[in-house]
Amino acid sequence: MEQKSMTALISAFSRAYHALNNEVKIFNDSTARQLLTDDEFNQIAKNMSGGIGFFNPSFTGNPKQALRWIVDNQLSPSPLGRAAFAEKSLERAICTGAEQYLIFGAGYDTFAYRQPSWAETLDIFEIDHPSTAKDKRERLQRAGIAIPGNVHYIEADFTKRTWKEPLQRHPSFNRDKICCCSILGVAYYLSKESFEWMVSSISDLTSKGSSIIFDYPDENSYTEKAGERAKKQFMLAGGANEKMLASYSCSDIEQLLSAHGFLIYEHLGPQEITEQYFALYNEANPGNQMRAFDNTNYCLAVRQ
């Protein structure tokens, strides 16, 4: 965690590639490409297409086709699906009174820099490790992207129990206001103890009616029962020195949330995610179908 997150960079690449190469989009991240230099974008594309033998040993085609296969099958489903789920949930939360959006493990999330009109009344807090947060601000500056006045940066290391103190001290944060909290792509890389501490801390920091949105790996994720894509993702993360640590059953998640005052409002498995968020894209791209990632679930829970 002392270096910029490689998985976060590849996630930004996959969102950028999808936005650039499709008319019908699962999720339109119109800003992600600006955060990557041309050299980075092209190098990631080259490395990925060159790894087609790892992802799909039986593949036949040119490098461009190989990259498309890898992006649609391995790289994009999680970043696109969970981002679409989170921002749809955020829009609903605003309608029910949310005034603050807390993005935990913000990485290269771009919501704050392409805010729709319905988000302009929000205070947005990007909460992430100091090295990733610093790198992101440098990228925004290099791209000429202005930081909106309602965006605030909080440096935090979620493996340490002091992470919530900078947020509590921030003059723009008001724990009496309803919050919507996204924790995308985080549960994989924390121990169960650290993830539960995060949920507990969010419960302590937020008022009733606040919500949390997150994705998590199911109990089979790191076993022989896992899908082939999940197994490869586990290997890739480990190779980037960002080892995946924990997995959960639906019952585990329900008990963890309940223990800290949260009630599940929406829970989606891979088939439901594919049906709700990927259907229009798949209809428009019969030759490049995409399905939600193996062994991954999305959850929206509300503090009671």
N, C-alpha and C positions, 0 to 999 in steps of 0.2 A: 504493500500500500504506500510505500515511500516513493513510488514512481507513478507517472501518469498511467492510467489504466488502459491496457491494450484492448481488453474486452469492450471498454467504453468507446474506444476509437473505431473498432470494427462494427459496433452497433451503429455509430454515426454513419459509417460508410454504407452499411446496408440500408439505412433509411434514405440516405442521399441517392443511392443507386436506384432504389424503388421509385422515388419521386421523379427522377430524370428519365426513366425508361418505360413508364407506363401512363397511359391516359386514364384508365380506371385504377384508382389507388385504394389500397387497404387503409393507408394512413399517409397523408401528404405532408411530409416534413420539408417544407420549401426552403429551409435555412441550413439544414445539416451540411450540405455541400460546401457552404461558405466557411465552415469551421475547419475544413481539411485543405491543406495545400495541394496543388496539382501533383507534386511528387508523391505525397502520402496516398492520395486517392489512387494514382496509377500503380504505386508499389503494392498496395493492398490488393488491388484487382489482379495484378500479375502473380502475386504470391498465392492467392486463392485459386485462380484458374490453373496454376501449376500444380496445385495439390489435388486435382480431380481424382487421381489414382487412390488417394486416401479416402475421399468422400464417396466415390462411386467407381470402383475398380473396373466395372464393365462398360463404362461410358465410352462412346465413340462420337467425335465431333471436334470442332475447332476451339481455340482458346476462348473466343467470345461466347460460344454456346456453353462451354464448360463453366465460365463465370456465371452465366445466367442460371444454370442448373444449381450451382453451389449457393448462390444468393437466395434463390426461391425455395430451395429445400433445406438448407442448413442455417444460413445467416439471418434471413429476414423474418421468418415467422414470429419469433419471440419479440424482437424490438417493435415490429409493426403492430402485432395484435395487442400487446399490453399497453402500448401508447394510445391506441384507439380506445381501448377499454377505459383507461385512466382519464382521458380528456372528455369522453362522454359522461363518465361518472362525475367529473368535476363540474361540468355544465349543470347537471342535475343538482349537485350540492349547492351551487350558487343560488339556484332557484329556491332552495329551502333555507337560505340564510348564511351560507359560508362566506366569510370575508377575508380569510387568509388561506393561502395555498403553500403547504410545506412540501418541498421536493427533497426527499431523503436519498442520498447517493445520486445527486443530480447529474453527475457525469457531463455528457455533452447534450443533455436535454435542451431543446430549443423553444419550448413553449413560451418562455418569458419574452422572446424576441420576435414572435409572430402572434402576439396576443390578439384574439378576436375581440370584438367590441364588448361582448358579454363578460370579459375578464378585466376590464379596465378599472373596476372598483376594488379589485383584489390587492392585497399585499402579498407578494410572492417571495418566498424564502428558499434559496438554493442552499442545501446543506450537504457538504461533501468534504472529503479529505483535503487538507491544505494544498498538496502538490497538484491534484487534479483541478481544484478550484482555480489555482494560480494559472495553470496551463490554459484553462478555458477562457479566463479573462484576457490573456494574451492573444488568444485566437480571435476573440471578438474584436479586440482593438485592431489587429492586423487586417481583419475583414471589413473594417469600417462600420461595424454594427453598434449602434448606440445602445447603451444600457438604460431601459426605461426607469423612470423615477420610482416606480412601485416595486422594484426588484432589489432584494437584499441578499448578501452573501454571508453564510455562516460556515466557519471552518470547524470540522468535527471528525473524530476518529471513532467509528461506531464500536470498535473493539474495546474502547475505554469507557468507563462509566461516568466520566466527566463530560461526555460529549454534549449533554443538553445545557450545560451552564452558559455557553456563549449565546444560545438562543434565548434563554431566560433573561439575559442582561440586555438584549438588543432593544433599543428604544421604540422600535416600530412593532415589536411583537406584543400582542395583548392576549393573555391566556383566557380572558373572559369572552373573546370573540370565537365564533364557530370556525373550525379549521377543516380543511380537506387535506389529507396527508397522503402523498404517493410514495411508495417504497418499492419501486420497480427494479427488478434484477438484483436485489440486495439479499434476500433470504437464503440464496444459494451459498453465499460466501461468508456467512456468519455461523458460529456454533449455535446450537439450539438455545443455550443459555444467553448468548449475546442477543439473539433475535427476540427472545422473550423479554429481555431487559429493555430493548427498544420499544416493544409494544407497551410495556408497563410504563415507560417514561412518557410515551405519547399520551397515554391515558391520564397521567398526572399533569401533563402540560396543557391539555385541551379541555374545553367545556363540553357539556352534554350536547348531543347532536352532531358532534364532529365525526368525521369519517376517515377511515384508512383504506387505501387501495394498494394491493400488492399481488405479486405472482409468487408461486412457490413450487418446488419439486415434490412430487408425490413419493410415497414410501418405497416405490420400486426403482427410483431414479438411478441409484448407484449399485444396482444388483444385476444379475443376469437376466432378470425379467424386463429390464429397461429396453426401450426402442433403440434401434441402431443409431439414430440421430442423437439421442440423449447420451449414448455411450461416447460418441465422437466429441460431443460438446464438452463432456467431462474431461476427456483427454486434452482438448484444446485449451481449456481453462487452466489445467494443471501445467501445461507447457508454457503458458504465459505467466506462471508463478501466481496464479489467482485460483487456488484450489477450491473446489466446491466442497462444502463441509456437512450440510444437514439436509434431511428430507423429512416429509411429514405426511401422515394420512389425513384425510378430511376430518376425522374424529380428533386427531391431535390438534389441528388448527382451531376447530370449534371449541375445544376445552381451553386452549391457550387464550383465545380471544375472550371467552366468557369469564375467565379468571381475572381479567383486567377491564371488565365492564363493557365489552364490545359484543354486539349481536350481528351475525352474518346477515347481510341484506341481499347479496347476490354472490353466487359461486358457480364458476364455469369450468368444465373439463375440456379436453382437447376437441372432442366432437362438437360440443356446443359453441366453442370459440370459432371453429371453422364455419359452422352454419351461420353464426351471427355477424362475423366480421370479414370473412373471406369469400362469401358466396358471390358477390357481384364481380369481384376480381376474377374468380375462377370461371365465371360465365363468359367474361370478356377475353380470357386467356386459356382456352381449352388445351393448348399445347404446353402451357407452363402453370399447371395447377399448383396451388399452395395450400397446405393444411397446417393447422396449429401444431405447435411443437409437442413431441412425445413427453408424457409424464409431467406435464405442466398444467397448473390450475391458476385461475384468476379469482381473486376474492375482494369483495367490498363489504366492509363492516362499519357499523355505526355505534358510537359510544352512547350508552343508555344513561 
